[in-house]
Amino acid sequence: MKQTVHSGIGSTAGFHRRRAGYPGIDTDSGVSAMLSQFERRELERIEAWFRQADPRFARALAQGTPPAGSLRGRAGRAVADGLTTTLLLLGLATANVFLLLAGTAGLAFAAWLHQR
């Protein structure tokens, strides 16, 4: 059974899957038979708002990939990762508790940066 995922933004919110034999999905159009007319209209309204408010995000959803972060954000995360790794390795090599604690705090900061 061939499975396809339709992640483009279409007339029915574009967040549906087309799968043969999947309950609640019309395999010809990909429209969920479980949604009421009101729910479909609301999803279309939300979709139109996303296209207008953030076209880059809407395109990324249509392509199925997350939008790329800014170069400055990626560089900041890379610097935080590198500095944290350096502090931890130096702390282990020299048995310096201060460097180990600073590296551990850096890990928390780097994790926070990666989640933003």
Steps between C-alpha positions, in 0.01 A plus 500: 500500500653830389479780755529864411503798726346819368642784704430786263273781601184441303134583515440276799773623733769279347570311819349171397638167391391305201519133571307215345283332758551766766168558678355847465707598196361519149794365299400685182496852639684455832216675682414370842147366516508549877505881487180697495446779251561754778832336594616500138415869463684580822809309385491683168471832684799412721696391194425828321612693807832310505554569130440872558677543836806285437547389138842348575350276769210405269745405222704294746185314608412437136846355437497296820823651634547738792605852406873557520619717784700813446873475444563696819286258703676195357840660558404580861396140561823372343709732719309393812549132410871548430563701816309250714691207351831678555417582863393143573806345335739742672326434831538124454863527385604725788259361762382856559158503664437862404544424129274196531230707669534776240474238224191351663338843521598552138321176410179633650541829314579323169198273543281806556642662185427188296138487619417862416 
